[in-house]
Amino acid sequence: MDNENVVLQEVKYRRSLLTALYKNILAIILAAVLGCLLGLGYGVLTVKPVYTRTSTVMLVAKINSSSSSNNLVLSQYYLSDVGTIIKSAGFVAGANELHKENGGAGEITSSGIGISYGVEDSLIFSISYRDKSDALAESKLKTVIAYAQSSLADYIKADGAELKETSNEMAKSSSYNYFKPSVIGFLLGAIAAVACVVVVYLLDNTVKDREEIEELTGVNVLAFIVKQEDFQTADANSSSGN
């Protein structure tokens, strides 16, 4: 019997806490939105742009009697693997060695490399590199493409495969990522609001219902006065039910 009372007390406690959270849901939402706005403001003030350089390239077969069939094979079996190869650890390590030999600054990482495919079965695709400065993005992309041109055929094991740039000009773009600070601010605001509600609930030692009065005094409640707002709410509910 004691165990049942303990379980009932726990259930009641949880329901009361959930009720307190529900009553303050608007304040929690407002705190979360405020946190999101503060995070966005922090991002605007502190987040630096990410620069991206992009070049369009083409995977082709060397000119010979079977160039058509070679291109068909490249399209069907190897193009989808190019992105995986260029972002692989072995390829990135080789590109870094070439980058250092050429006196390049910084380190090439697989996360900085981007691959974008265009039309399906086309041998034309884009390689990009993202970095904290435009100069670094440009130099590292040049290194990645140069290393791919010299070694990609060995990686994909395709006879006579070559990688060629379709243009000497690289596309340039920059972007700001405010998503992360905004999400962090939103979560921190919501967590702080919920924590405040829980702390206030735990520190509140007032009696909240007649069951608590009966438990504390051992006397059954014979009657109680309903608050006007509760009475109006109950009346409205009964009217809507009818």
C-alpha positions as CSV (number, residue, x, y, z in Angstrom):
1,M,0.0,0.0,0.0
2,D,2.8,2.4,0.8
3,N,4.4,1.7,-2.5
4,E,1.2,2.5,-4.3
5,N,1.0,5.8,-2.4
6,V,4.6,6.6,-3.4
7,V,3.8,5.9,-7.1
8,L,0.7,8.0,-6.9
9,Q,2.6,10.9,-5.3
10,E,5.2,10.7,-8.1
11,V,2.6,10.6,-10.8
12,K,0.8,13.6,-9.2
13,Y,4.1,15.5,-8.8
14,R,4.9,14.9,-12.5
15,R,1.5,16.0,-13.6
16,S,1.8,19.2,-11.5
17,L,5.2,20.0,-12.9
18,L,3.9,19.4,-16.5
19,T,0.9,21.7,-15.7
20,A,3.3,24.4,-14.5
21,L,5.3,24.1,-17.7
22,Y,2.1,24.2,-19.8
23,K,0.9,27.3,-18.0
24,N,4.2,29.0,-18.8
25,I,4.6,27.7,-22.3
26,L,4.2,31.2,-23.8
27,A,7.1,32.5,-21.6
28,I,9.2,29.5,-22.6
29,I,8.6,30.2,-26.3
30,L,9.3,33.9,-26.0
31,A,12.6,33.1,-24.1
32,A,13.6,30.7,-26.9
33,V,12.8,33.2,-29.6
34,L,14.8,35.9,-27.7
35,G,17.7,33.5,-27.4
36,C,17.5,32.8,-31.1
37,L,17.6,36.5,-31.8
38,L,20.5,37.0,-29.5
39,G,22.3,34.1,-31.1
40,L,21.7,35.6,-34.5
41,G,23.0,39.0,-33.4
42,Y,26.1,37.3,-32.0
43,G,26.6,35.6,-35.3
44,V,26.3,38.8,-37.2
45,L,28.9,40.5,-35.0
46,T,31.4,37.6,-34.8
47,V,30.9,35.1,-37.7
48,K,33.4,35.6,-40.5
49,P,32.5,34.9,-44.1
50,V,33.5,31.6,-45.8
51,Y,35.0,32.1,-49.2
52,T,34.4,29.6,-52.0
53,R,36.3,29.2,-55.3
54,T,34.7,26.9,-57.9
55,S,36.0,25.5,-61.2
56,T,34.2,23.4,-63.8
57,V,36.1,20.4,-65.0
58,M,35.6,17.5,-67.4
59,L,36.7,13.9,-67.2
60,V,37.7,12.7,-70.7
61,A,39.5,9.9,-72.4
62,K,42.6,10.5,-74.5
63,I,42.0,10.9,-78.2
64,N,42.3,7.5,-79.8
65,S,40.3,5.0,-81.8
66,S,38.2,4.0,-78.8
67,S,37.7,7.5,-77.3
68,S,33.9,7.2,-77.6
69,S,33.7,3.9,-75.7
70,N,36.2,5.2,-73.2
71,N,34.1,8.2,-72.5
72,L,31.0,6.0,-72.1
73,V,32.8,3.8,-69.6
74,L,34.0,6.8,-67.7
75,S,30.4,8.1,-67.5
76,Q,28.9,4.9,-66.5
77,Y,31.4,3.5,-64.0
78,Y,33.8,6.2,-62.8
79,L,32.2,9.6,-62.6
80,S,30.2,8.8,-59.5
81,D,33.5,7.7,-57.8
82,V,35.4,10.9,-58.6
83,G,33.9,12.8,-55.6
84,T,34.7,10.0,-53.2
85,I,38.3,9.7,-54.6
86,I,39.0,13.4,-54.4
87,K,37.8,13.6,-50.8
88,S,39.6,10.4,-49.7
89,A,42.4,10.6,-47.2
90,G,45.0,9.3,-49.6
91,F,44.2,11.8,-52.2
92,V,44.1,14.7,-49.7
93,A,47.5,13.7,-48.3
94,G,49.0,13.7,-51.8
95,A,47.4,17.1,-52.6
96,N,48.8,18.5,-49.3
97,E,52.3,17.3,-50.3
98,L,52.0,19.1,-53.7
99,H,50.6,22.2,-51.9
100,K,53.7,22.3,-49.6
101,E,56.1,21.8,-52.5
102,N,54.5,24.8,-54.2
103,G,54.9,26.9,-51.1
104,G,51.2,27.0,-50.4
105,A,49.9,28.2,-47.0
106,G,47.6,26.2,-44.8
107,E,46.4,22.7,-45.1
108,I,44.0,21.1,-47.5
109,T,41.2,19.2,-45.9
110,S,38.5,16.9,-47.3
111,S,35.8,19.0,-45.6
112,G,36.9,22.0,-47.6
113,I,36.5,20.2,-50.9
114,G,33.1,20.2,-52.6
115,I,32.0,18.2,-55.6
116,S,28.9,19.2,-57.6
117,Y,27.5,17.1,-60.5
118,G,25.4,18.6,-63.2
119,V,23.4,16.7,-65.8
120,E,23.1,13.0,-65.2
121,D,25.7,10.9,-67.2
122,S,27.6,14.1,-68.1
123,L,31.3,14.0,-67.6
124,I,31.3,17.7,-66.6
125,F,31.2,18.5,-62.9
126,S,32.4,21.2,-60.5
127,I,35.1,21.1,-57.9
128,S,35.1,23.8,-55.2
129,Y,37.1,24.7,-52.1
130,R,35.9,26.6,-49.0
131,D,38.3,28.5,-46.7
132,K,38.5,31.6,-44.4
133,S,40.1,33.7,-47.1
134,D,39.6,34.0,-50.9
135,A,43.3,33.7,-51.6
136,L,43.6,30.4,-49.6
137,A,40.5,29.0,-51.3
138,E,41.9,29.8,-54.7
139,S,45.4,28.4,-54.1
140,K,44.1,25.2,-52.5
141,L,41.6,24.7,-55.3
142,K,44.3,25.1,-57.9
143,T,46.4,22.5,-56.0
144,V,43.5,20.0,-55.8
145,I,42.8,20.3,-59.5
146,A,46.5,20.0,-60.4
147,Y,46.9,16.9,-58.3
148,A,43.7,15.4,-59.7
149,Q,44.9,16.1,-63.2
150,S,48.2,14.3,-62.5
151,S,47.0,11.3,-60.5
152,L,43.2,10.8,-61.0
153,A,43.7,8.2,-63.8
154,D,45.8,6.1,-61.4
155,Y,43.1,6.2,-58.8
156,I,40.2,5.3,-60.9
157,K,42.2,2.8,-63.0
158,A,40.6,4.0,-66.3
159,D,42.8,3.7,-69.4
160,G,43.7,7.1,-70.8
161,A,41.5,9.2,-68.4
162,E,42.2,12.9,-68.1
163,L,40.8,15.8,-66.1
164,K,40.6,19.1,-67.9
165,E,39.3,22.5,-66.7
166,T,36.6,23.9,-69.0
167,S,37.6,27.5,-68.2
168,N,40.5,29.4,-66.8
169,E,38.3,31.5,-64.7
170,M,37.2,30.4,-61.2
171,A,33.8,31.4,-59.8
172,K,34.1,33.3,-56.5
173,S,31.5,33.5,-53.7
174,S,31.2,34.1,-50.0
175,S,28.6,33.2,-47.4
176,Y,27.9,33.7,-43.7
177,N,26.7,30.8,-41.5
178,Y,24.4,32.2,-38.9
179,F,22.4,29.0,-38.4
180,K,24.6,27.5,-35.7
181,P,24.6,30.5,-33.3
182,S,20.9,31.0,-33.8
183,V,20.1,27.4,-33.0
184,I,22.3,27.5,-29.9
185,G,20.7,30.7,-28.7
186,F,17.2,29.2,-29.3
187,L,18.1,26.0,-27.2
188,L,19.8,28.0,-24.5
189,G,16.8,30.3,-24.2
190,A,14.3,27.4,-24.0
191,I,16.5,25.5,-21.5
192,A,16.9,28.6,-19.3
193,A,13.1,29.3,-19.3
194,V,12.3,25.7,-18.5
195,A,14.9,25.7,-15.7
196,C,13.4,28.8,-14.2
197,V,9.9,27.3,-14.2
198,V,11.2,24.1,-12.6
199,V,13.1,26.1,-9.9
200,V,10.1,28.3,-9.1
201,Y,7.9,25.2,-8.9
202,L,10.4,23.4,-6.5
203,L,10.7,26.5,-4.3
204,D,6.9,27.0,-4.1
205,N,5.7,25.5,-0.8
206,T,2.1,26.7,-1.1
207,V,-0.8,24.2,-1.1
208,K,-2.1,23.9,-4.6
209,D,-5.2,21.7,-4.2
210,R,-7.6,20.1,-1.7
211,E,-5.8,16.7,-1.9
212,E,-2.7,18.3,-0.5
213,I,-4.7,19.9,2.3
214,E,-6.2,16.6,3.2
215,E,-2.8,14.9,3.2
216,L,-1.2,17.6,5.4
217,T,-4.1,18.0,7.9
218,G,-5.7,14.6,7.9
219,V,-9.1,16.3,7.6
220,N,-11.4,15.8,4.7
221,V,-12.5,19.0,2.9
222,L,-16.2,19.4,3.1
223,A,-16.5,22.4,0.7
224,F,-14.4,24.8,-1.2
225,I,-14.9,28.1,-3.1
226,V,-14.1,28.1,-6.7
227,K,-12.2,31.1,-8.1
228,Q,-14.2,33.3,-10.4
229,E,-11.9,32.6,-13.4
230,D,-12.1,28.8,-12.8
231,F,-15.9,29.0,-12.6
232,Q,-16.1,30.9,-15.9
233,T,-13.7,28.4,-17.5
234,A,-15.8,25.5,-16.3
235,D,-19.0,27.2,-17.4
236,A,-17.5,27.9,-20.9
237,N,-16.5,24.2,-21.2
238,S,-19.9,23.0,-20.3
239,S,-21.6,25.3,-22.8
240,S,-19.3,24.2,-25.6
241,G,-20.1,20.6,-24.7
242,N,-23.8,21.2,-25.0
